[in-house]
Each structure stands twice: as C-alpha cells, then as structure tokens.
Amino acid sequence: GNKPEVQKQDTEANMAVWAEWAPIAQKLLGEVEDALGEAFYNDASAYILSVEANMYATSSRGIVTAVLSGKAVSFLASISKLEKLHPAHDNAIYCVYWGAYYLAAPWPASSSSKARKI
C-alpha cells in the first residue's frame, strides 16, 4: 500500500562523482577548519559541509563496503558531533542522516525500527 519507498543513490555513476570530488571537498574544508579552528565547528552552516563531504567520501566506496570495512565510523562520528553541537540546525537534520544510515546499512547495522524512532 502506502509504504515509503527506500531509494538508494549509490549507483556506479554517482559513486564515481563522489569518489572524484568528495576528497577535494574534504581537503579544502580541512584547510578552512585549520584556519578557523573551533569557530569552524561552532558554525553549523560550516560544519554541515564537512559532514556532507565525509558522507560522500564514505559513500563513494559503496554503503555496504563502507560499513563492513569500518570506513563509516568517521561519518557516524561526524553525525554524532553535529547532533551534539547543533541539534536544531536545519530542523534537526542529523535525524535524516541517522535515519538514512539505519535504512541503508547492511545487516546487522540496518534497522528500520531505529530509523523510524529517530
């Protein structure tokens, strides 16, 4: 019936774009982080860019591979930091990241019930 459809975006074409551009974004954002220090993390609009770049760099390996290899740990840490530092940013956008992770991750990390609770 009216069940939501989970759509994954980790197509080969998307992953190729992410693999090419996410590391560049991460490098540039790293330079900004170094220059601004703590101010970078205190600005939700700046920090979210780092979370996004981390997400795409992690996802470029494939969601299943990233989770099973442990490469997703840095992304999950960045979500936790976003939640802690800026819980209200963009209407609690960290909830979308957590929910998407629990829906897309392979078993045993995958959990539709956890995704719903967030």
C-alpha positions as CSV (number, residue, x, y, z in Angstrom):
1,G,0.0,0.0,0.0
2,N,1.3,3.3,1.2
3,K,4.7,2.2,2.5
4,P,7.5,4.6,1.9
5,E,10.0,3.5,-0.7
6,V,13.6,3.5,0.3
7,Q,15.7,4.7,-2.7
8,K,19.4,4.3,-2.6
9,Q,21.6,6.7,-4.5
10,D,24.8,4.6,-4.6
11,T,24.8,4.0,-8.3
12,E,28.1,3.4,-10.1
13,A,27.8,6.8,-11.8
14,N,27.1,8.7,-8.5
15,M,29.8,6.8,-6.7
16,A,32.3,7.8,-9.4
17,V,31.4,11.5,-8.9
18,W,31.6,11.2,-5.2
19,A,35.0,9.4,-5.4
20,E,36.4,12.2,-7.5
21,W,35.0,15.3,-5.8
22,A,34.5,14.4,-2.1
23,P,38.2,14.1,-1.3
24,I,38.8,17.5,-2.9
25,A,36.0,19.0,-0.8
26,Q,37.4,17.3,2.3
27,K,40.9,18.7,1.6
28,L,39.5,22.3,1.1
29,L,37.3,22.0,4.2
30,G,40.3,20.7,6.2
31,E,42.2,23.9,5.2
32,V,39.2,26.0,6.4
33,E,39.0,24.0,9.6
34,D,42.7,24.6,10.2
35,A,42.4,28.3,9.6
36,L,39.3,28.9,11.7
37,G,39.9,26.3,14.4
38,E,37.0,25.9,16.9
39,A,35.0,28.6,15.1
40,F,34.5,26.2,12.2
41,Y,32.8,23.7,14.4
42,N,30.8,26.3,16.2
43,D,29.2,27.5,12.9
44,A,26.6,24.9,12.0
45,S,26.5,26.1,8.3
46,A,30.2,25.5,8.0
47,Y,30.3,22.2,9.9
48,I,27.5,20.7,7.9
49,L,29.7,21.0,4.8
50,S,32.3,18.8,6.5
51,V,29.6,16.2,7.4
52,E,28.4,16.2,3.8
53,A,31.8,15.8,2.3
54,N,32.5,13.0,4.8
55,M,29.2,11.3,3.8
56,Y,30.0,11.4,0.1
57,A,33.6,10.2,0.6
58,T,32.4,7.3,2.7
59,S,29.5,6.5,0.3
60,S,31.9,6.6,-2.7
61,R,33.2,3.2,-1.5
62,G,29.6,1.8,-1.5
63,I,27.5,1.9,1.5
64,V,27.8,-1.8,2.3
65,T,31.6,-1.8,1.8
66,A,31.9,1.4,3.9
67,V,30.0,-0.1,6.8
68,L,31.6,-3.6,6.7
69,S,35.1,-2.2,6.4
70,G,34.7,0.2,9.2
71,K,35.2,3.3,7.0
72,A,31.8,4.5,8.0
73,V,33.0,5.2,11.6
74,S,34.3,8.7,10.8
75,F,31.0,9.6,9.1
76,L,29.0,8.3,12.1
77,A,31.2,10.3,14.4
78,S,30.6,13.4,12.4
79,I,26.8,12.9,12.7
80,S,27.2,12.5,16.5
81,K,29.2,15.7,16.7
82,L,26.6,17.5,14.6
83,E,23.8,16.2,16.9
84,K,25.8,17.3,19.9
85,L,26.9,20.8,18.7
86,H,23.9,21.8,16.6
87,P,20.8,19.7,17.4
88,A,18.4,22.2,16.0
89,H,20.3,23.0,12.8
90,D,18.2,22.7,9.6
91,N,15.3,21.3,11.6
92,A,17.4,18.6,13.3
93,I,19.0,17.4,10.0
94,Y,21.1,15.0,12.0
95,C,18.0,12.8,12.3
96,V,17.9,12.5,8.5
97,Y,21.5,11.3,8.5
98,W,20.9,8.7,11.3
99,G,17.6,7.5,9.7
100,A,19.3,7.1,6.2
101,Y,22.2,5.3,7.8
102,Y,19.9,2.8,9.6
103,L,17.9,2.2,6.4
104,A,20.9,1.8,4.0
105,A,23.3,0.0,6.2
106,P,23.7,-3.8,5.7
107,W,22.7,-6.2,8.4
108,P,23.4,-6.2,11.3
109,A,23.6,-2.4,11.4
110,S,20.5,-1.9,9.4
111,S,17.4,-1.2,11.5
112,S,14.1,0.2,10.1
113,S,12.8,0.4,13.7
114,K,15.7,2.6,14.8
115,A,15.3,4.7,11.6
116,R,11.6,5.2,12.5
117,K,12.4,6.2,16.1
118,I,14.8,8.9,15.0
